[in-house]
Amino acid sequence: MKKGMLIGLIIGGIFVLFIIITYSWGRSTYNNMVTLDESVTQSWSQVENQYQRRADLIPNLIETVKGYANFEKSVLLDVTEARAKVSQLTISKDVLNNPQAFQKFQALQGSLSGALSRLLVTVERYPDLKANQNFLQLQAQLEGTENRISVERRRFNQDVQKYNTTIKMFPASTIAGMFGFLSKQYFQATPGTEKPPEVKF
């Protein structure tokens, strides 16, 4: 075998090996991004489930509180309006790739949380309502749901962090750019939540 032909075969073999390694790396990186993207989507659906659970509890809570004639109507109206705005918002999977839609979703949920907090603070002025078994059960379920929401939001943020870190690191960022993997939004604290609510009797 001639020396030139042997060198050509070696170079060809190295080129083929390079192509195989590059393809394997690209496929593995792409599949990892798909897996992480699906984890974010699954975490998001758990967040939505808990928000839906809360929304489903609110009508029963409102009905229980409405039975008390002197109860502040403006507080009930705030909760009812906030819930209506949340339920009118159409959420699709695309909300995760749309910062404005994500912030709108978070703002509406924050508004509902604030209205519910005001409702529960106002209840302190009504000892009969505080002793009502239906109200106590609903309040316990609502508190449990708020805790679940907090846990699911934390898990969601952890999954988003893994995903965002992966798609931004080089050389994986080249695959992410080629196949349209976009950064996802994190849940943030609602503005004003750093201050405790005022309780006045």
N, C-alpha and C positions, 0 to 999 in steps of 0.2 A: 504494500500500500504506500502510495506516495505521501511524503511529509505534508504537502499542501492540503491534500484531501483529509488527512487525519486532523489537521488544525481546523479545517472547515467543519468536520463532524463534531469536534469538541465545542467550537463556538455555537454551532446549531443546538447541541445538547444543552449547553448553558442557557441559551435563549429560551428553549422549550421549558426547562426547569424554572426559569424566572417567570414565564407566563403562568405555569401551573401554580407556583407559590403565590403570585399576585392574585390570581383568580380565587384560590382558596382563602386568602386573607380577606379579599373583598366580599366574598360570599359570607364568610363568618362574621365580618363586621356588620354587613347589611342585616343578617339574621338577628344579630344581637340588638341592633337598633329597633327592629320590628318587635322583638320580645319586650324591650323596655317601653316602647310606645304602647303596646297592649297592656302592660302593667299600669301605665298612667291612665289609660282609658278605663280599666277595671277599677282602679282607685277612685276615679271620678264618678263612676256609677254608684259606688258605695256612698260617696258624699251626697249624691242626688237622692239616694234611697233614704238617708237620714233626714235630709231637708223635707222630703215628701212626708215622712212619718210625722215630723213636726207640723207641717201644714195640715195634715189630717187630724191632728189633736186639737187644733185651734178652734174649729167650730163648736166642739163639745165644751171647751173651756169658756168660750163666749156665751153659750147658752146657759151654762151654770151660773156665770157671773150676772147675766141679764136679769135673773130672778130677784136680784136685790135692787129694789126701786131707786134707792138713793145713790147707787154706784155711778161714778163719773162717766157720763156718756162719751165725753171727748176721748177718754182713754180707750174705750171699746171701739170707737170709730177709728182711732189711729191703728189699732191692731187689725181691724177688718180691712181697712184700706191698704195697709202694708201687705197683708196676705193676698189681697186681690191683685196687687201689682206684681207680686212674685208669681202668682199662678198664670198671669197673662203673658209672662215672658216665655217665649218659645226657645227651648234649649236644644241644640244639636251638638254632635261631637265636634263640630268646627269651633265651638266656643273655646276650646283648649288652644287653638291656633290664632285666635282673634283677641288681642289684648283689650280692645274696647268692650267687646261683648262679655268677656270674662269679668272686667271691672264693673260693668253694669249689673251682672248677676250677683257679684259679691256685694255691691252697694245695696241692692234690693234686699238681699238676705240680711245684711247688717241693719237695715232699716226695720225689718221685721223683728230681729233680735232686740233692738232698742225698744220697740213698741211693747214687746212681751215683757221686757224688764220693767218698763214703767207700769204695766198692768200688775205685775207681781208685787211691786213696791206699793202701789195704791191699795192693794188688797189688805195690807197691814192695818189700814184704818177701819176694817170691817171684821170684827171678831166673830160674828156669826158665820160669815163667809169662810173665814179661815178654819172654822171648825166643821164645815160641811164636808162630808165624806167623799162625795163626788169630786168636789174641788180639790181636796187633798190628794186623791188618786190621780187626777189629771195633772196636778202640779208636780207630783212625783214622776209621772211618765214624761212630762215636758222637761224636767231637770235631767232625767236619764237620757233623753234624746239629745239635749244640748251637749251632754258629755260625749255621747256617741259622735255627734257632729264634730266636736273638737278632735277626737281621736282619729276619725276618718280624714279630716283636713290635714292633720299631722302626717298620716300615712301617705296621703296624696302628695304633699310637699316633698316627702322623702323620695317617692318614686319619680317626681319631676326633677329633683336634684340629680338622681342617677342618670336619668335620660338626658337632661341638659348638659351634664358634664361629659357624657359619652359623645354627643354629637358635636361638641365644641373642641374636643381634643384632637390634635393632629397626630396621625394622618387620617383618623376616622372622619374628621370634619369634611374631607374631600368627598367621601361616600355620602355623607349626610347632605351636602350641597347638591350632589348629582341627583339624588333621589328625593329631594324635597322634604327632608326631615327638619321641621322648624322647632324653635324653642317653645316651651310651654310656660304658662304663667303660674306663679305661686299664689297661694292664698296669703293675704296680708292682714294684719290687724285692722279692724275698722277704725277710721279716724275718730278720736274722742274716747276710745275704750280704755285709754291709759288713765283716765280720771274715773274714780268710783262714782256711782250715781248718788245724787243727793236724796236723802230720806228726810222728809219733813212731816211731823205729826201735829 
